[in-house]
């Protein structure tokens, strides 16, 4: 399955750290949501992307956007990554690859690893529908931040 613009965003809940769950579905249909799928915590481009979102945090807060990073690293790693980079938003562990599969953003293989998420961004409006989507076939490319911002501004 591939989620495209106009689709109802699939609801899900994932752990940001061991023994805790964030229910992203509670925000769908209520808040503007930005989902940032990324391959692996602590890799150079992934760290740069998450730190850019951190550094622009005032922008995302002003737009009243709920931001969630999503990777296949374990909840132990996602929490350590969030703390190390002082990220003000949750980094969720999709260790079993359920959410990345539902959104259609898994590489078959990346650097010899199977089932790693592509770098992808989904902007979901308050109506619960995908307002904008960006998926890169190259793990070394950061997303177009200004386009994300513009999509959040346009999202209902």
Steps between C-alpha positions, in 0.01 A plus 500: 500500500619850423341800667454792260369855522130507575499165682386473858819464702530158665490529879768333710673495836873439549749512786739792537678318782463163674166441674338814359275555199404812307161474331541709186147401402368726777634800306362400160185689413577752774851645451734571214751214504843467339638146473873479429604148399877458500733202451716477812573706810850640539576482126626828356208606279239380749667694780521810279128474416384457858729781620367731229147433623622570855670822396181616324279392791349848545368479144327167559355618832370820339327286235350285778647186342552173687832357379598134530822335381465132408778245449550124536755532779401349835328717764826496697681660207224748411496643851879521515502677162230747610693580818841525330369746241267684742202444272177663623277246324463122536709257298284191465621145457337313212721201581253253347464719189121500519450874451763545228339207317152652533626833367693326218845642579732200549811433298536141391869544580720788612871446559437128536217552753145391423190683617649843569263794448558745221540864594140615470276777629123498534308815593156416633232765537254543784253310283714186537593492132847502348545854372853454367747216453868483411699177463867481401664203334834633627573463871760777474252773404339721762136595451394838357435682828339807342258276311412323825435835668286618207304172504429536872384858444264385221372193683143536624 
